Amino acid sequence: MSQVRRERQKERQGISTSKRDWGRIAIYVVLVVAAFGAAYYLGNRSRHKHDAFARCLTDRGVKMFGAYWCPHCVEQKEKFEASFEYAPYVECGIKGDPRGVAQVCKDAGIKHYPTWQFPPTGERVERIFTLEELSDRTGCPLP
């Protein structure tokens, strides 16, 4: 019996003639995609662990004045990790003009960066804070 005849006979009997088991391959693909998805989710979740804290600072009226070119401001932003997008930040630098200062910062009398402003007194402090110090000053809970 020729090889072609054997394969036709197997097809009529419902036996797979494919060298690969496509069902098994599909399961492996789904498992790999699920593993990458879980790793991405867990990695992102830990990077955003301070979201509620940053939002609380904003809700309480706290403000951080800074400039994109300021290395101390970058250091302060890194403490929040990915949650900084929710932090109460006011950009004082003007892109393309390294000596330019935004009008909102001129009006507020900001001279050094980063400058934190705390309500209700409006007290201003020109330095980098740890998240624990910000929590103590504002009452916003850390995770």
Secondary structure in CASP SS format (residue, H / E / C, confidence):
PFRMAT SS
TARGET T0000
AUTHOR 0000-0000-0000
METHOD secondary structure of the structure
MODEL  1
M C 1.00
S C 1.00
Q H 1.00
V H 1.00
R H 1.00
R H 1.00
E H 1.00
R H 1.00
Q H 1.00
K H 1.00
E H 1.00
R H 1.00
Q H 1.00
G C 1.00
I C 1.00
S C 1.00
T C 1.00
S C 1.00
K C 1.00
R C 1.00
D C 1.00
W H 1.00
G H 1.00
R H 1.00
I H 1.00
A H 1.00
I H 1.00
Y H 1.00
V H 1.00
V H 1.00
L H 1.00
V H 1.00
V H 1.00
A H 1.00
A H 1.00
F H 1.00
G H 1.00
A H 1.00
A H 1.00
Y H 1.00
Y H 1.00
L H 1.00
G H 1.00
N H 1.00
R H 1.00
S H 1.00
R H 1.00
H C 1.00
K C 1.00
H C 1.00
D H 1.00
A H 1.00
F H 1.00
A H 1.00
R H 1.00
C H 1.00
L H 1.00
T H 1.00
D H 1.00
R C 1.00
G C 1.00
V C 1.00
K E 1.00
M E 1.00
F E 1.00
G E 1.00
A C 1.00
Y C 1.00
W C 1.00
C C 1.00
P H 1.00
H H 1.00
C H 1.00
V H 1.00
E H 1.00
Q H 1.00
K H 1.00
E H 1.00
K H 1.00
F H 1.00
E H 1.00
A H 1.00
S H 1.00
F H 1.00
E H 1.00
Y H 1.00
A C 1.00
P C 1.00
Y E 1.00
V E 1.00
E E 1.00
C C 1.00
G E 1.00
I E 1.00
K C 1.00
G C 1.00
D E 1.00
P E 1.00
R E 1.00
G E 1.00
V E 1.00
A C 1.00
Q H 1.00
V H 1.00
C H 1.00
K H 1.00
D H 1.00
A H 1.00
G C 1.00
I C 1.00
K C 1.00
H C 1.00
Y C 1.00
P C 1.00
T E 1.00
W E 1.00
Q E 1.00
F E 1.00
P C 1.00
P C 1.00
T C 1.00
G C 1.00
E E 1.00
R E 1.00
V E 1.00
E E 1.00
R C 1.00
I C 1.00
F C 1.00
T C 1.00
L H 1.00
E H 1.00
E H 1.00
L H 1.00
S H 1.00
D H 1.00
R H 1.00
T H 1.00
G C 1.00
C C 1.00
P C 1.00
L C 1.00
P C 1.00
END
